[in-house]
Amino acid sequence: MTNLLRLPIEPVSASRLSAQVQTVVQRALDEQRLVGAVVLVARDGELLHRQAAGFADRERAQPMTVQTLFRLASVTKPIVSTAALVLVARGLLELDAPIALWLPEFCPRLADGRPAAITARQLLSHTAGLGYRFLETDADRPYARAGVSDGLDAAGLDLAENLRRLASVPLRYPPGTAWGYSLATDVLGALIERIQAAPLGEAVQRLVTGPLGLADTGFVVRDRSRMATAYVNDQPCPHPLAEGETVPVFEDTLGITYSPGRIFDDRAFPSGGAGMAGTAEDLLRLLETLRQGGAALLPGELVEDMGRDQTQGLELPGLPGCGFGLGFSVLRDPKLAASPESPGTWRWGGAYGHSWLVDRARGLSVVAFTNTLYEGMSGRFVSELRDAVYGAGEFAS
């Protein structure tokens, strides 16, 4: 297929932009906010900056490289969302039809007991009425009581059982009436499995990673030597993430219970919202495919739909100036978001320490994978990196 992103063999340097990005990365390493990072910046399909810095494993003095594998957490979502839209493009899934047509056993109800119809569009845009266990305030909340897995722990159950538990909890609101970050993409994964009559990993390989040549991206990692060790921000320096450790994302919430070893277990259910691993270069290739209109993967009109705010102007908690498309956030108001990005910019991240953006108006794609949670997802590093890229003067509107 067409080479959508021209990756060089040697490291890339683009003068002022690279100097500013390197300064931001080095400061985060020096201040021990990050242990290691891979940062890629592309404009109009040309790679302007390609950097691996710090350690993939600090205790073993293993340096970070661009070939390092990372646990993706929610960076899984745009990959699985793209797979679902490939099915839409092929006429095998309808965005606005009830998913009960394909997944009749998943039938959560409203708080008053009434049935509710959920569509694939609502799953993709997180307007389906579902939630996440890690966002609940205590262990006596509905998802915790039901034993729902967020897809990042060693739950010891299969996808069907997790969806049964999820469906046993009343929806938080009628589908389409509000927005709430949720396990919707895990449900989407089950929908893909049903339509493809194949395990999710195999289905995603057929639909997305195989056609794009994303050979390093999948739900199970065989080569442990390439996997970055996960770290948690701490004082005086980040500590290695322990098996079963729970780390709150926000104050007064249960937090995410992690199993770093889950990615090596081929018996762990494939979480469509959080279960993959891969490289920064693989993700950049997917983002560039979408930025350039979908190429042979998706028709342009579906890519436009992905990048269109699906929330009817709803305010997203903690995301001022942003809406949500089909798989990622969409910038509505740069001023309200205090961001130099263009209106319509796509963005999301991953709890293991990642962030990415696509500014189609400027032909810009940025991927930053780190092995340090949560600094690499929502800490100072994310805004500092963004400001270094835009402040280089190469992306003036």
C-alpha positions in Angstrom: 0.0 0.0 0.0 1.0 3.7 -0.2 3.8 4.7 2.2 1.7 7.1 4.2 4.5 8.1 6.5 8.1 8.3 5.4 10.1 6.9 8.3 13.9 7.5 8.1 16.5 4.9 9.2 18.5 7.4 11.3 17.2 9.8 14.0 15.6 13.0 12.7 16.4 16.5 13.8 14.5 19.5 12.6 16.4 22.4 14.0 14.4 24.6 16.4 11.5 22.2 16.8 13.7 19.3 17.8 15.8 21.5 20.1 12.6 22.6 21.9 11.1 19.1 22.2 14.4 17.7 23.4 14.6 20.4 26.1 11.1 19.5 27.4 11.9 15.7 27.4 15.2 16.2 29.1 13.8 18.5 31.8 11.1 15.9 32.6 13.8 13.2 32.9 16.1 15.4 34.9 13.3 16.3 37.3 12.4 12.6 37.5 8.9 13.1 36.3 9.6 10.6 33.6 11.8 7.5 33.4 11.8 7.2 29.6 10.0 8.4 26.5 9.6 8.1 22.7 8.5 11.2 20.9 7.5 11.5 17.2 6.4 14.7 15.4 5.3 14.6 11.7 4.1 17.3 9.4 2.4 16.5 6.1 3.7 12.9 6.2 7.3 13.8 6.9 8.9 12.9 10.2 10.4 16.1 11.7 11.4 14.7 15.1 12.1 11.2 16.3 13.5 10.7 19.7 14.0 7.9 22.3 15.3 9.1 25.7 15.8 7.8 29.2 15.3 4.2 30.3 12.9 1.5 29.2 14.0 -0.2 32.4 15.8 1.9 34.9 16.9 -0.8 37.3 18.5 -2.8 34.4 19.9 0.3 32.8 18.1 -0.7 29.6 17.8 2.4 27.3 14.6 3.5 25.6 14.5 2.9 21.8 12.0 3.7 19.1 11.4 -0.1 18.9 10.4 -0.3 22.6 7.0 -1.8 23.2 4.5 0.0 25.5 1.3 -1.1 27.2 -1.1 1.2 25.5 -4.0 1.4 27.9 -6.6 3.8 26.3 -4.4 4.3 23.2 -6.1 1.0 22.4 -9.4 2.9 21.8 -8.6 4.6 18.5 -7.3 1.3 17.1 -10.4 -0.7 18.0 -12.7 2.2 17.1 -11.0 2.2 13.6 -11.6 -1.5 13.3 -15.3 -1.0 14.0 -15.5 1.7 11.4 -13.9 -0.6 8.8 -16.9 -2.9 9.5 -19.2 0.1 8.9 -17.4 0.8 5.6 -18.0 -2.8 4.5 -21.7 -2.6 5.4 -21.4 -5.2 8.2 -22.2 -2.7 11.0 -24.6 0.2 11.1 -23.6 3.2 13.3 -27.1 4.1 14.3 -28.7 0.7 14.6 -29.2 -1.0 18.0 -26.2 -3.2 18.8 -28.8 -5.8 20.1 -29.1 -6.8 16.4 -25.6 -8.3 16.7 -25.1 -8.6 20.5 -28.6 -9.5 21.9 -27.2 -10.8 25.2 -25.9 -7.4 26.2 -29.0 -5.6 27.4 -28.4 -3.2 30.3 -31.4 -1.3 31.6 -32.1 2.2 32.8 -32.2 3.0 36.5 -36.0 2.6 36.5 -35.7 -0.9 34.9 -36.8 0.1 31.4 -34.8 -1.4 28.5 -32.5 0.9 26.6 -31.3 0.7 23.0 -27.6 1.4 22.5 -26.0 2.1 19.1 -22.4 1.7 17.9 -22.2 5.5 17.5 -23.0 5.9 21.2 -20.3 3.3 22.1 -17.7 5.0 20.0 -18.5 8.5 21.4 -19.0 7.4 25.1 -22.6 8.5 25.2 -24.0 5.0 25.8 -24.7 5.5 29.5 -21.9 3.2 30.7 -19.0 4.0 33.1 -15.7 2.8 34.5 -15.1 1.2 37.9 -12.0 3.2 38.5 -14.0 6.4 38.4 -16.3 5.3 41.3 -15.8 6.9 44.7 -15.7 3.7 46.8 -16.0 -0.1 46.8 -19.7 0.1 47.6 -20.5 1.6 44.2 -22.4 -0.4 41.5 -19.4 -1.4 39.2 -17.2 -2.4 42.2 -20.0 -4.4 43.8 -20.6 -6.2 40.5 -16.9 -7.0 40.1 -16.6 -5.3 36.7 -13.1 -5.2 35.3 -11.7 -2.1 33.7 -9.5 -4.2 31.4 -6.2 -3.4 33.1 -6.2 -5.9 35.9 -5.7 -9.6 36.2 -9.4 -10.3 36.6 -9.4 -14.0 35.7 -12.6 -13.8 33.7 -13.5 -13.7 30.0 -15.0 -10.9 28.0 -18.5 -12.4 28.0 -18.5 -12.6 31.8 -17.3 -9.0 32.1 -20.0 -7.8 29.8 -22.6 -9.8 31.8 -21.5 -8.0 35.0 -21.4 -4.7 33.2 -25.0 -5.2 31.9 -26.2 -6.1 35.4 -25.6 -2.5 36.5 -28.2 0.1 35.5 -27.1 2.6 32.9 -26.0 6.0 34.3 -28.2 7.9 31.9 -30.4 7.2 28.9 -28.1 6.6 25.9 -27.3 9.7 23.9 -28.3 12.2 26.6 -24.9 12.7 28.3 -21.2 11.9 28.0 -19.2 9.7 30.3 -15.8 8.0 29.8 -16.5 4.3 29.9 -16.1 0.7 29.1 -18.0 1.3 25.9 -15.0 0.4 23.7 -14.9 -3.0 25.5 -18.5 -3.6 24.4 -17.5 -2.4 20.9 -14.7 -5.1 21.0 -17.3 -7.8 21.7 -19.4 -6.4 18.9 -16.4 -6.7 16.5 -15.8 -10.2 17.7 -19.4 -11.2 17.0 -19.5 -9.7 13.5 -16.1 -11.1 12.5 -16.7 -14.5 14.2 -13.1 -14.3 15.6 -11.3 -13.3 18.8 -10.8 -9.5 19.0 -7.0 -9.7 18.5 -7.5 -11.7 15.3 -10.3 -9.4 14.1 -8.3 -6.2 14.7 -5.3 -7.7 12.9 -7.5 -8.5 9.9 -9.2 -5.1 9.8 -6.5 -2.6 10.9 -3.1 -3.7 12.0 -2.5 -6.2 9.2 -3.5 -3.9 6.3 -1.4 -1.0 7.8 1.6 -3.2 8.6 1.5 -2.5 12.3 3.4 -5.7 13.1 4.2 -4.7 16.7 0.7 -3.9 17.9 -1.5 -6.5 19.5 -3.2 -7.8 22.6 -0.3 -10.2 23.7 3.4 -9.6 23.8 5.7 -12.5 23.2 9.1 -10.7 23.3 9.4 -9.5 26.9 12.8 -8.0 26.3 11.3 -5.2 24.2 8.6 -4.2 26.7 9.0 -1.0 28.7 8.8 -1.4 32.5 5.9 0.7 33.9 6.6 3.3 36.6 4.4 5.4 38.9 5.2 9.0 39.7 6.5 9.2 43.3 9.0 11.1 45.4 12.0 11.3 45.1 11.6 9.4 41.9 9.1 7.1 40.1 8.8 3.6 41.4 8.1 0.4 39.4 4.4 -0.4 39.1 3.7 -3.5 41.1 1.4 -6.3 40.1 -2.0 -5.6 41.5 -1.1 -2.0 42.5 -4.0 0.5 42.5 -3.3 4.1 41.5 -6.1 6.7 41.6 -6.3 8.9 38.5 -8.3 11.5 40.3 -8.8 12.3 44.0 -11.7 10.6 45.8 -11.9 7.8 43.2 -11.1 4.1 43.5 -8.4 4.3 40.9 -7.1 1.7 38.4 -5.9 -1.6 39.6 -3.0 -2.6 37.3 -1.6 -5.9 36.2 1.6 -5.1 34.2 1.9 -8.9 33.6 -1.5 -9.0 31.9 0.0 -8.2 28.4 2.0 -11.5 28.5 -1.0 -13.6 29.4 -2.8 -15.0 26.3 -5.7 -16.1 28.5 -6.5 -12.5 29.6 -9.6 -11.2 27.8 -8.9 -8.7 25.1 -10.0 -5.3 26.4 -11.0 -3.2 23.5 -10.6 -0.1 25.6 -7.2 -0.8 27.3 -5.7 -4.1 26.4 -3.1 -3.6 23.6 0.6 -3.0 23.4 2.6 -1.5 20.6 5.2 1.0 19.4 5.0 4.8 19.0 5.8 4.4 15.3 2.9 1.9 14.8 0.4 4.4 16.3 1.8 7.3 14.2 1.2 5.2 11.1 -2.4 4.7 12.0 -2.9 8.4 12.9 -1.3 9.5 9.6 -3.5 7.1 7.7 -6.6 8.8 9.3 -5.2 12.3 9.0 -4.7 11.8 5.3 -8.3 10.7 4.8 -8.2 7.0 5.5 -6.4 5.8 2.3 -7.4 2.2 1.5 -8.6 1.6 5.1 -11.6 3.9 5.5 -13.5 6.2 3.1 -13.0 9.9 3.8 -16.5 10.5 4.9 -16.1 8.1 7.8 -12.9 9.7 8.8 -14.7 13.1 8.8 -17.3 11.5 11.1 -14.6 10.2 13.5 -13.4 13.8 13.9 -16.8 15.4 14.3 -18.0 16.2 17.8 -20.8 13.6 18.5 -21.9 15.1 21.8 -24.3 17.9 20.6 -22.4 20.5 22.5 -22.3 18.7 25.9 -19.7 19.9 28.3 -17.2 17.1 29.0 -16.1 16.9 32.7 -12.5 17.9 33.0 -12.1 18.7 29.3 -13.0 22.4 28.8 -13.5 23.3 25.2 -13.6 19.7 24.0 -16.2 17.4 22.5 -15.8 13.7 21.5 -15.8 12.1 18.2 -15.8 8.4 17.3 -12.8 7.2 19.3 -11.1 10.3 20.6 -11.7 13.9 21.8 -12.2 16.8 19.4 -11.2 20.3 20.2 -14.1 22.7 19.9 -12.8 25.9 21.5 -9.0 26.4 21.7 -9.5 29.5 23.8 -11.6 27.7 26.4 -9.1 24.8 26.4 -6.2 27.3 26.7 -4.5 25.5 23.8 -2.6 26.6 20.7 -4.1 23.7 18.7 -6.5 24.3 15.8 -10.2 23.8 16.2 -11.0 20.2 15.3 -7.7 18.8 16.7 -8.0 15.1 17.7 -6.4 14.1 21.0 -6.3 11.3 23.6 -3.9 9.4 25.8 -3.3 6.3 27.8 -3.0 5.7 31.6 0.4 4.0 31.3 1.8 7.4 30.3 0.9 8.3 26.7 -0.5 11.2 24.8 -1.1 12.0 21.1 -2.7 14.6 18.9 -3.6 15.1 15.2 -4.1 18.7 14.0 -5.4 18.2 10.5 -5.5 21.9 9.8 -1.8 22.1 10.2 -0.9 18.6 8.8 0.5 17.8 12.2 0.7 14.5 14.1 2.4 14.1 17.5 2.9 10.8 19.5 4.5 10.8 22.9 4.8 7.4 24.6 6.3 7.3 28.1 6.6 4.6 30.7 5.6 6.8 33.6 2.0 7.2 34.9 0.4 9.6 35.1 2.9 12.3 34.1 3.0 11.1 30.5 -0.8 11.1 30.2 -2.0 14.2 32.1 1.0 15.8 33.8 3.0 18.9 33.0 5.0 17.0 30.3 1.9 16.8 28.0 1.2 20.6 27.9 4.9 21.4 27.8 5.5 19.1 24.8 2.5 20.6 23.0 3.7 24.1 23.6 7.2 23.3 22.5 5.9 21.9 19.2 3.6 24.8 18.5 6.1 27.3 19.8 8.7 26.3 17.3 7.0 28.5 14.7 6.7 25.8 12.1 2.9 25.4 12.6 1.6 28.9 12.3 -2.1 28.9 11.3 
